[in-house]
């Protein structure tokens, strides 16, 4: 299976893939794979990396096929560490605490048809299972991307700031002065903006 699309070679093979990075929106879980060398220095789409045999290169790709980040590493384990991605180590309790804070912040920062905050009328238990499931999936994907978070961060802070930062509320991870705030903020922007809404029939939904 081909790993990469073909690059434009009008002026020769480009160095790396500079059009990829933090601005790409992550869809679902992120996988990491080693770039297969072609002629020792190129990926299979024709981009030049240099010495892929002795200096292995790993790529993070999301479920939608978008290539997010690259890292040089001796093996996949080191690549996961360099990219801030883990496959295990997140406990269900921690994830649930993050989701609760994320959902609570969504209600607090969103308004209904009457322009009143949603948390004046709704509680987390009122969020439909489908919407809450989408929230949990987003939080799990984010945590797998950034784990481990820096020291001092509570699950509640992570969930609260993830909602605010990914949705451009002007506040978020960088405001607390804690380690890794900037990194967590950049990772949040890999996820597209979403909104929580209520209709005139007292139904909650997200888009």
N, C-alpha and C positions, 0 to 999 in steps of 0.2 A: 504494500500500500504506500502510495506516494505521501511524503510528509509535508511538502511545501508546494505552493504554486510557483510557476515560472516567473522569474524576474525579467525586467526589461534590460536588454544588453546593447542598446544603441551605442553607449560609450564604454562598453566593457562591463564585466560583472561588478555589481555594487558590493561594497564591504558591509556585510551584515544585512539586517533588515530594519532600517531606521524608521520606517513608517509604523512600527509596532511598539506598543508600550502602554503607559498608564491610562491613556485616554480611551483605550479599548474597553467596552463594557463586558464584564464577565457574565456568562450565562450558565447557571448551574455550577456543578462542581468543576474543579480545575485538575487536570492531569498533567504529569510531568514525564517527558520521554527524552531519551538521548538522541541527538541529531546524528543521523547516519552519514558518514563522510563519503563524498564522491571525489575521486582523484585526490584524496587526502585533505583538501582545503575547502571544498564546496559542499553546500547542502544539495539535496536532490532537485531543488528548484533553480540552482545556478548562482546563489548568493555566495560570496567569498567570505570565509571566516578565518582561515589560516590554521594549519596543523590541528585538525580535528582528531587525528589519530593519537597524538601524544598529549593533547590538552582537550579532553572531551568537553562537549557543549551540550547542555540540557535546555529544553524549552518547556514552558508552561502554556498549556492550551485549554481553553474552556469548552464546555459542552456544545457550544455553537460553532466551534471550529476556529475561533479567533486566537491568534498567538499573542500572548500577553507579555512574557518576560523571557530572557535568556540568562543563563549562568554557566560559567566554567566551573567544573568540579571533577574530582577524581572518580566519583561514583554517584549513584542516584540518591543515596542517603545524604551525602554532602550537598547535593543539588537542592534537595528538599529544604535543608537547613538554610542554604543561601537564599532561597526564594521565599522563605518564611512560610512554607507549606508543610503540614503534617498529615499523616494518614490515621494515626491513633493518638490517644491521650486526652481527648475531650470527654468529660463525663456527662451523662445525660442531665444530672442535676445542674451543672454549670450552664449547659446550653439552655435549659428551661428558664433559668434565672435571667439569662440574656434576652430570651424571647419575651419574657414578662415585661422587662424594662423597655424593650423595643416597642411592644404593643401599647404599653402605658404612655410612652412618649408620643406615639402616633395619635392617640386620642387627645392628648393634651395640646398638641401643636396643630391639630386640624379643626376645621369649623364645619358646621352643618348648614342647611338651607337658610336658617335665620342668622347666620354669621356668629353664632355662639359656639364656644369650644365644645368639641364632641364629648369631652369628659364631664361636662355638666349634665349630660343625659345618659351616657353609656359607660359601662365598665368593660374590662377585658373579657369577662365572661359573655358579653353580648356580641363579641366579634364572631361572625359565622365561621364554622370549622374550616371551610375552604380558604378563607382569607387568613385565618390563623395558621393554617398549614403552609401557605405561601410565605408568611412571616418567618416561620420556623426554618423553612428551607433556605431562605435568604440569610438568616443568622448563622446557620450551620455552614453554609458555603463561605461566608465571610470569615468565620472563626478558623476554618481549615486553611484559608488563605493566609491569615496573619499570625496564627499560633506559633510560638507563645507570645502573648502580649507583654508589654513591659511591666516592671514592678510597680505596684501601687494601684493598678487598675482593678476595680471590682466588676463583677458580672453586670451589676446594675448600671455602672457608668458606661461600660462597653455597649450594652443594648441601647441605652438612651442616646449616646453620641453617634452610634451607627445610623439610627434613623435620621437624626438632624443633619449629619454630614452628607450622606448619600443623596438627600433631598434638597440640599442647598439652602438650609435655613439660616445661614450666616453665623452659626455657632456649631461647635462640635469638638472633635478630639483634640484640636490644637489649643483649646482654651484652658485646659486644666493644669498645664505646666508639668505634666507627668512624662516619664520616658516613653518614647515611641509614639507620641501623639501625632507627629507629622506623618510617620509611616502608616499608622492606622487611618489617618485622614485620606492619604493618597489611595490606599486600598479600597476605602469606601466608595471612591469615585469610579471604581471599576464596575459598580453596579448602577444600573439605570435608575432614574428617579421614579418613585411611585407615590401615590396619594391615597389617603383614606377618606371616604366620603359617606354621607348619609342622605337618603332621599326623603321626600315628604311623608313617606309611609313608615318611617322609623326603621329602615333597612340600611345596614352598613355594607359597603362594597369598596373594592380597591381597583385602581387602574394604574 
